[in-house]
């Protein structure tokens, strides 16, 4: 544990020292270097605190923070963007495995301590739950404060993506320590193969199910809605759109939808808000041909099939509602859960 922390500190310092040398930061009120910048906590803490379940800062977010400080730099920021981007990704490539090892070791230590004290599963849950609930409640509040209320479909997608990115590491940390057997039993009954779904989906499903089964009736269940919708979005990405881009042999000239064409070129991340429009289009012959070959007899385009269920406007509106400062009752979250499970079964 000591060696891992030392390696993390050294690698982080190496990148931040290099970054300072490239930016040539001008002093301000007696302060120098990165310490004198606005948003310095985010810039310097770009890896994210594994003990708080934080994810690494995305490159786009990191670059935005630098741009906000651009008047403080003697260097021309646009001229060094490419080199900073490359160094940033190389730093994360080095640091993320160390961070993962630290998180696993930390969870193991907690489990050993709980076992030494003879704590029951219920007692462990009682200890861990407040931090978990706080992280989830703060996720939505912080994102809405940062991005504001969504006024377009694209903004809605951005809000939901960022909330999910905040929720996921906190949920991973929680479920590494807590084993909610009753939650997994309900998932087993509803979706027997849920543990074998692509990465992140099992955690999203645990998060949504835990919210529905344990939260008080008066709570806002948008924190349950978002994980269920992200589970669907992740499955469609991993089983349809990513393979279409990477394995089908089709290219940008075979796409009619601009968003799909941008995705093929690596310029855009598709979301659950985009998928129904793209999949409903009869003009996307290349995509439809790929899906038909890949899924054979599965009902994708027919009556009651994946595309028809996915296009349920009431559920898509409910998903979008979760991106706003509105309270979603348990009954609506339960309806969306059933919709998500129907899609995950197809």
N, C-alpha and C positions, 0 to 999 in steps of 0.2 A: 504494500500500500504506500509506504514511504517512497520507494523507488518510482512508482507510477506517478505520484504527485510531483516528484522532482522532475521527471521527464516532461510532464505536462507544463510545469512552470518554465522550464528551459525552452521548450518549443514555442510557447506563447510569447515569451520575452524576445526570442530571436526574430519572430515575425514583426512584433510591434516596434522593436528597435529599428529594423529595416524600413518599416513603413514611415517612421519619423524621419529617417535620413532621406527618404524619397520626397516627402511632402515639404520639408524645410519650413517648419511651422514658425510663424512670427510670434514673439512674446506678447502677452496681454496681461496688464495689471500685475506684473511681477511673476506671472505663471508662464511656464514654457512647456513645449512638447505636447503630447496627447492629453496631458492633464489640464491643459488650458482650453480644450475644445468643448463645444456644446455636445451633448450626447456622448460624452467620454466614457460613461459606464457601459453603454452598448458597444462602442468601438473596442474598448479594452476587454470587455467580457464577451467577445464574439463567439467563443466556443460554447457558452451557455453553462450554467451551473448544474451539474448532474445531480447534486443533492436536492435541488429544487425542481428537478424534472424539466429543466429548460433545454430547448433545442438550440443548435448553433444558429447564429444569425445568417439569414440567406445573403447571397452576394448582392442581390438587388437592394436589400435593406441596408447592408453595410455601405454600399456605394452611395446610397441616398444620404446617409449620415455624413460621409465625407463631402459630398456636394454642398450640404448645408453649411459647411465650414470653409468653403473654397476661397473666400476672401482672406482667410488667415494664412494661406499657403503662398510661399514664394514660388513654388513649382506650378507649372501649368497642368491642372488636374487632367484635362482631356488627353494630354500627350502621354501621361503615364498610366492611363486607365488599364490598358491591356496588361502591362507588367504587374500592376497591383492585383488585378483579377487572377492572373496566373499564380502569383505568390500566395494569394488568399486561399485558393483551392488546394494548392500544395500543402499549405499549413493545415487545413482541415483534414486532408488525406492522412497526414501524420498524427493529428491530434484526436480524431474521432475514435480510432481503435483504442487509444489510451483511455479516453473518456468512457468508452463502453466497458473496458476492464475495471475501471474505478467503480462504475455503477454496479457491476455484478459483484465485486468484492464488498462493496458497501451493503448491498442487499444480503449477502451471505453472513456478514458480521451481525446485522440486525437479527437475522433468523437464529443465529447461534445464541445471541443474548436473550432473545425471547424464549428459546428452548431452555436455557440455563435457569431462567426465572420460572419455568413451568407454566407459561401463559397459554391459555386456550386460544383456539382460532378466533372466537368471539372477542376475547380480550385484546388480541393483536389488532383486530379490525377496529376496535374502539380507540386504540392508540393512533393508528394510521389514518383513520377516516377524516379527522378535522383538517389535516394538511391537504389531503386529496380534494375535499370539498372546497376548500379555500382556493386552491389552484384552479379548479374548474370554474368557480364563480367569477374569479378575477380574469379568467381568459376572455370571456365575452365582454366584460366591462372595459378591460384595457384595450381590446381591439376596437370597440365602438368609440372609445375616447380618442384613439389614434387615427382611425380612418373615417370616423363619423358615420352617420346613418346612410345606408346605401340608397341611391336614387336612380340606379340603373341596374340592368342584369349583370353587367360586368363588375360593378362595384359589389353587388350581392355575392357574386362568386368569390371576389377577393376577400370579403369579410369572412365568409364561411371557411375558406381555405386557411386563413390566418387563425381563426378560432380553433379549428381542428388541429393545426400545427401546435397550438399552445396546449390543447387537451391531451394529445397523444403521449408525450413524454411523461406527464403527470400520471396518466393512467398506467403506463408501463411500469413506473416506479411503484405504484400502489399494488398492482396485481402481481408483482414480483414478491411482495411480502404478505399479501392477503389472499387466501384461497376461498372465494365465495362459492362453496359447493352448490348451494341452492340455485345460484345464478347460472352456473354451468349446466345444471340439470335441466333448467328450462330451455337453454340453448340446444342441448342434446335432443330434447323432445321436438323442438321446432325446426331444427336444422342439423341433422345428425353429423354432417361432414364439416361443420363450421371450423373445427381446429385445423383442417387441411387446406383452408382457403389461403390465397396469397398473403404475404406479410402485411401487417397492420390491420387487416380485416378482423382477425380474432380479437384484437385489443379494442377496436371500435365497437364490436358487438358486445363484449363484456361491459364496456363503458355505458352504452345505451341501455342494456338490460339491467345493470346495477342501478342506474338512475330510476328506471320505471318501477323496480321492485323494492327499493329502499327509501326513496325520497318521500317527504311529507306531501300530502295532497295539495298544499298551498304553494309548493315550489314552482319555479319556472322550469318546464321540462324541455326547453330548447337545447339544453346540454345533453339530453337524450336523443333529440331529433337529429342534431348535427352528426353524431357518430354513426347513426344508422344510414344516413344519406351518404356519408363518406365511405362506408363499407360498400355500398352499391357502386359509387363512382370509381373506387379503387378496383373492384372486380371487373368493371367494363374496360377500364384502362389496361389492366393486366391481361385480360383474355381476348379483347377485340382490338382496341386502338393501338396499343403498343406493338403487338404482333403484326398488325397491318402495316405499320410504319417500318418495322425492322426486318420482317421476314417475307412479306408478300411479293416483293419485287415490283410493286406498283410505286409510282412516284407522284410528284406534285401535279404533273400534267393529267393524271388520272382522277384528280379531285375537282369537284365543282364548287364545294363550299369553301369560302375563303379561310374560315377558321381551321378546317381540316387541312387545307393546303399549308397554312402556317405551321400547324402541328407537325406535318410531315417534314417540314424544313427545320424543325427545332426552334421555331420562333414563338410558339404559343403552347401553353398548358391547357388542355381541354378539361371541362368540368361537367358536372351533372346537368348544369344549365344548357350546355351545348349539345349533349348527346342526343336528346330526343329529336331536335331539329335535323341533325345530320343523318340519323338512322331512318327517319321518316322519308327522307328525300329519295325519290325513285331515280333521280339523276346520278346518284352515287353508285354507278354500276360496278365499278372496281371494288369498292368496299363491300357491296352486297354479294358479289361473286366470292370474295374472300371469306365472308361470314358463312355463306352456304356451304363452301367446301370444308371449312374448319369445324362447323357444328353439325353437319349432316342432317339428321332427322329432328333435331331440336326445333321447337317452335319459336322462331325469332320474329319472322315477319307476318305470320298468320294471325287469325282472330284469336284473341286471348294470349298472344305470344309476347315476347320480351318488349318489342317496340310499342305495342299497344298499351301494355301495363306501365311501361316507363313514361309514357305520355300522359299519365293521369294528372290533369291540371290542378286538381284540388291538393294532391300531395306535393306537387312542385311549388305551389303557392305556400304551402305550409313550410316546406324547406326554406323558401325565401323569407318567410316570416321570422324564422330563427335568426336571421341576420340583422334584425331590427331590435330596438329596445321595447319589445313586446313580450308579454307572458304567454307561454303556451301551456295549456292544461294537460293533465295526464291523459285524458280521453283522446285528444288529438295526437299526442305522441304515440299512443298505442295503435291508432289507425295507421300512422306512418310506419311503425314497426312492422305491421302485417304486410303493408305494401313492399317494404324493403325485403322482407323474407320471401315474398312471392317472387321477386326478381332474382334473389340469390339462389332460389331453387331451380330456376329455369335452366 
